[in-house]
Structures are given as C-alpha cells and as structure tokens.
Amino acid sequence: MPDALIHVVDDDAVLRRSVRFLLESVGWRTVEHEDGAAFLGAVQDTGTGCALVDVRMPGLSGVEVLHAMRTRGLTLPVVFLTGHGDVALAVQAMKDGAFDFIEKPYRDQVLLDAVTAAVRRHETMRAESERHDALAGLYALLTPREREVARCVARGLANKQIARELGISEKTVHVHRAKVMEKMRIRSAAELAQQLGVIEPDFAAGMPDTSRPGRAPA
Amino acid sequence: MTGGLRLPASRLRGTSRLRAATAALLAVGALALVPVALQAEPPGAPAGRTAPIVRIGVLAPEGSRGDLLRTWDGLPEYLLRALPDLDVRIESYSLDGLHTAVDEGRIEFFLANSGFYVEAQVAHGAAALATASSGDTASPEAALGAAIVVPFDRDDLRELADLRGQRLIAIHPRAFGGYQVGLHALWQAGVRQEDLTSERFVGGAEQLLLDLTRGRADVAILRLCLLEELTSTPKFSRKRYRVLGALAPSPQGCQRSTPLYPDWPFARLKHTDAGLARRLTMALLSMPPTANGAAWTVPSDYGQVHQVFRDLRIGPYEYRSRETLAELMRRHWPWLLVPPVLLLGFLAHTLRAERLVQRRTRELREALDERDRLAREARERDAQLDRMERLSALGEMSSMIAHELNQPLAAIANFARGMVRRIEGGRGESAPLVEAGNEIAQQAERAGAVIQRVRSLSKRRPYERREVALEAVIDAALGTFRGALPGAPPPRVRYAGDPAARLDADPMQVEEVLLNLLRNGFEAMRELPAAQRTLRVDAVVGAESVRIAVIDRGTGLPESVRARLFEPFFTTKPDGVGLGLAICKRVIEAHGGHIEASDNAPEPGACIAITLPRAAPQEQAVPDGAAAALRAAESHPAGVAPADPRPAAPGAIRYA
C-alpha cells in the first residue's frame, strides 16, 4: 500500500504533529489538516487512504465533514478520535457512515491497527468499485434482448426454459447466450450471476445467495 | 306676735300717770301690730272690763267638719262658762291652715290629731294638756287607726305585701289617721313609699271609694271607721270592698289594718302663758262628758306616734337622711350583687386567661422546639449540600483535569511510541527523534501548567500553627461530631497525662482530621444498633508528642484494606471519594507528626492514631505506670500506645 495517504484532521497542532510522527514511524504517508474545511478542500478522490478526524473541532465538526464527504461521493474511510464522554456522538457518527472511532487517550497500537484496517477497507472498496465500473461498461454493450437472456442464464434456467419464458426459439437463446458470455468475458453461468449481482443490486436481492464462491445455484 | 296682754286690776289703781303713758306708747305700738287687739283696763272700773283672748285652733280634717262639731258640741260654751274672764275663741282650721296658725303663733292652743300634735311638739315645742277620750273608745290610747281598702275583686291583692307596685290614694299627705298610720302599716309589711307606683291625695272621703270602684286606684287608706260610715249610706256597698291586713276590729267595731294610736290631744304652744294653760287644763279635765260621751283626760303617751313618724321619716323626722345603709341595701340589693359577680367574672376570666397563657406557652415552646429541630435539619441539609457541591465541584474539576491533560498526554504517548518504533525499526535519524523528544518535554510542561491552574482554583487556607491545648482540640472535634450526629452515643474520652498539654498545630486542621477519623469510625459501625456505636478517644501525653487514638467497634481492617488505607482515591464506601484519609495523612505529616492504622483484633473494630508534636519540650508527662494501667484496663494491646509513641504495636503500619 505504498500510495496510501493518511489524513490527520485535528485543530490541536501538537497532537496533530504527534499523530503524524507516530504514523510516519511505521511508514505511513501522512498529511495534516488543521480543520474540516481545509481537509475537504485538499482531499481528492484518487488513491487509497483514510482520514483520522477529531470529532470535536471548531468550525466544521467531524460529523459535518463526514456528511460533506458522502455528499461529494468520497469513499475515504473516516476514523473518529473522540474524547471521554463523546460516546453518543461517536455512535451517531458510526450510523452516519464512519468506519471506526477511537477514544482518547489511546494506546498507539490501537491507532495503527485502525489505520491499517481502514486503508485495507478502502482498497477493497476501490477495487470493487473499479470492477463494478468495468462490468457495467461491458454490460452496457449488451443488447436489450441479450440482457434478458443474461438475466435468465444467471438465474440458472436451461436454454429450453429461457426460450419458453422469452418466447423465442431455443436456437436464438443459444446464440444470445454465447454472445453474452463473450462480451462479458465469462465462461459460466455462476460468474454471470455474480457479475449481475454486482451490477444490478435488484437482481442480487431476488436471487439466492450466489455471491460466495463455491456455491452454485441449486 | 304675742298673745293677749293681761293686766291685773290691782296694779293699775295706783299709777294713773304711768297708765296713761303706757297707753300712749301702746297706741303707737298698736299701729304696727295690726291683728293685736289690746284692751287696757281702766283702773278701778269694775264693770265692762275686756277679757284676754284665748284662741283655740281646732283641726277639722277634710271631710269631717260635720263630725267635729258633733263631737265637740258644747265645748265652746263650756269653756266660756268655765272661764268667764277670758275671751275664748274657737276656730276650726284645715290641716294646712292649722299648721300655718301654729307656725305663725296665731293661736294659743290647738286641738288636733296625734300626728299633727307630734309634729307641733317637735317643731314648736307644743305640749299636750289633755287627751280627748271619745265615748265609744275604751281608752284614749287606742283611738286612731286606718283601714287599707282594696276592691273586693282584686284577687291579686291578698296581703299588704301584695301592694307593691300599686296605685295608692289617701285623703291628705299630712293626715295622721287617714294616711300616715296606713303608710306605716305598709312600711311594716315591707312596702315602702318608693315601692308604690303612685300616691294620690283626693279631695273627699267619698272619692276614695269611688276611685277604687272605678279602677283609678288600686288601694285606699281610710281613717278608722270611715269605711263603715261611708258604706252605711246607700251610695256605697260594703261588699264591694275588702280590707287588707285586717286586725281585730277596733273597740268601736270598725275594721282596721293598723294599730290604734292615742286620740286627739289638747295642746298648748310654747309661747302660751303657763297660767292660762293651767286654767284651761283644769277646765277641760273638769268638763263632764258630752252627750256623745266625749271627755277629757290626762295626756297620753304619744311615743308610738313619734315612732310612726320616725319610721316613715316624715314630719319632724324628715331631716333624717332618708337612706340608711340597711334601706339602701334592701332596695338596691341587685346592685350589691354586681361587685361580687364582677369579681367572680374577673376571677373566671383570670383563670381562663391563665389557662390560655399556659396553653399558648406550651404551644410556643413546642413551636420553638419544632423550629429548632427544623433549623438543625436545615443545617444538616446545608452541610450535606455543601458536601455534595464539593463533590460535584470535584467531579467538574476532574472532568476539566481529564480533558485538559488528555491532549498533552496523548501527544506525549504518540511521540514516545513513535520514537521507539523508529529506533526499533532501524530508522534512527536523530533529527525527528530530537524533535519528538522536545515535543514530549513541552507537552509534559503543558500538563504541569494545567495542574498548577487547577490547584490554584481550590481555595486552600494556609496553615496557621499556634499553641493550642490538647483537650481544646479534642473537645472541639467532639462538639462538632455531636452536633452533626446528634443520634450517636457520645464518644468516651480518656486522658493519660495532662489534658491541658499544649500542641503546636493548626487547631482547625487537627480538628478536621479528628472529625474525619470519628466519622469513619462511626460509619464503620453502621451494622451495629445505634446505641452501641460508641467510639473511644484515648489521648496519651508523651514527653515530646501527643498520641490521639480513635477506636471503633466496627468491621475492622483486613490486611488488604489496611495496606491501602491512606492511598488517594482508595475507598471501601460505595459512594466514597477516597480522599479523606489521604488528606488526613498529608495534614498530620505537614505538622511533623504521623498517622497509623491498626486492627483491634481479637476485638472488633479498628484504631486510627495520630501523633502530633507538643509545643515545647516538657518534663516527663505520664509515668509508664499510668500508661500501663490504661493499657491493662483496656486489654487492647494493639489499640493503645505506650508513653513513647515510637515503637509501633504489632500489625500496625506506620507512615513516617
């Protein structure tokens, strides 16, 4: 994770510096922001990383920063640093989408572990996102009829059944199916189901659980 | 005006010149003396001499003129015959007229009733010469009286006493038989003049009965025999009238309500010539009885009559004060009851007031007690609030401390850990490490500054050490203890050595420490019933220091607790802060003393002892024997220290 970037957002300069010192001691790339506004102004959607945000700050509070990020579609995970007695605030923040919260004072290992987890999570998310975008692009190349066929195939229907459901000949189904497999660059119906699950959340909701590898539709 | 002038003929014969002169003088004088007819006898003239005038006034009470003439028929003629040389003139007068005649001295003699006579006797010195004796009376002493008459149909009037409040009529207020004796009879029956509604005096005798019949009066006084006289005529019927208080009929057979009094006297006035009086008397007494049987006899005793006047306070006795005390009391007896009643009322009121006062006093006392109790409660609450406030302030302060210190502490931790990781990871560039080290130091100082600020917030009075007596400090602490916990049994204090030994200490601080120990000891015994929670305070005076031990009978000190007893924030109480004993330790050590805790085993409870320096080196305070005796009586080898406080009892922990 060499390109991961950790954002430290805290109005207390010394504390900010100390966190940066600690993170850099284990090799994280770190950047400081003195408040929420500065952070929002500087953050970009490229690369992975996470943000360590003090929940109590003058100006934009930690929670407001979180909301702003979501509004902008930033996927960067946020770890809140809370003081004693801010549990309620922290719980609310979690509901709002924060990744984690750490109570001060904390053991250094706790902080480091949280950063690691957050960055990993971010990477995973980004990978998933990319994959999703890729699949969506491929899916877009399918004709409407091919999409219909794809959905039926993903549901585990045999060609004969698909032909009957769609009102076309089995032969036509066979042709469409081949096209779908080719365009989507897959080789099995299970894969198709998986991909559709990614592309179309509605589809996944209606299907038995096929997202885990090794489980084939019944 | 003097009466007639009588000149003996013999004297005139010898002095004609003198006579003429006297006559001339008299003639001049006679002009001023109009009613006086003086006849000088010519000397030697035997014939045609003028007789001295003797004027006799006769009382003719109203309505009885006819009777008088009848009764005294022939009296004038008799007197003229008996006294040929006198010009006797008899005239009848009314009651008032006769009074006036007597007053003015216009008569020499009078013949009137006893009442009139008595008045004249007292007022003018009249004297009775003879008393009339009517033919139909047995004795002249019992000739006058009265009958008290009411209409027959007045059933409410049965006795003389019933006449209270009635309307009375009589013939004349100065009539003796016709009024005064009747009034006296009433008086004797307890009916006073003031008790009557009214008194009226009518003109004629017949009017008396008429008014009774017509209801214009309730009761009438008639002189003796008047009733019989009037009712003998067809005009009045005897049956229509009733006599009250009737006594035995008079000798004449007349009904009467009064005693009988002496008959009329023939009396002379004081100015009357004595010789003349004698001659009249002799003439009267020699007079043969008249056709009616009336005659003259020696004068009677008129004392009874006087008594009537005296009792009624009329006539000559009117000067007497009308009211004697007895009269006053009789008449106004309801008023006389007023003072006693008032007195009783006053007494009753006083008693009631007294009771009220007592009750109010009791209520007031109860109210005051209540108020005191409430005040005590309020004080307790205040103290409690104070404590809670302090605790909450403590809570606040600790929040503040926590917050303010979190930042620098967190930074220090991060820098330090970072340094360690860098060094362990082989990245030992000095610059970042140095920077980190500096940061650490700075943050530590920042934390220190926070502590300082917090410290300055708590107001702490500087110690004021001075000389103070041991027992003063102990007594003060006990006093506060008992005031704060009035339900607790009083702690027992014992001194080994001089209680007045002086300490070098801040009295308030030491008091607070003792109070803290007492409170802790008391609370350690909360499992025991209230009456058994007795604390002991043993004070031992040593050569250079004093040891005060507070011993309780509570749950005692297990080793684990005893080891940490004086640690800050260590507490066994669920709501305890854990600062009490820690503060005590600091205070005592600031005084140069020390504090130790031990268990009372095998007895229940614990013993906390403080040692404080004495003010100035003294000679040996308590001999070892006394301390040993204390210890022996105690039989708590761990609880009592010997005179020298240095050797600690086994099991005790010392904090030097």
Interface residues (C-beta under 8 A of the other chain):
Chain A: D12 V14 L15 R17 S18 V19 F21 L22 E24 S25 V26 G83 H84 G85 K104 P105 Y106 R107 D108 L111
Chain B: S399 A402 H403 N406 Q407 P408 L409 A410 A411 I412 A413 N414 F415 R417 G418 M419 R421 R422 G425 R427 P432 E435 A436 E439 Q442 Q443
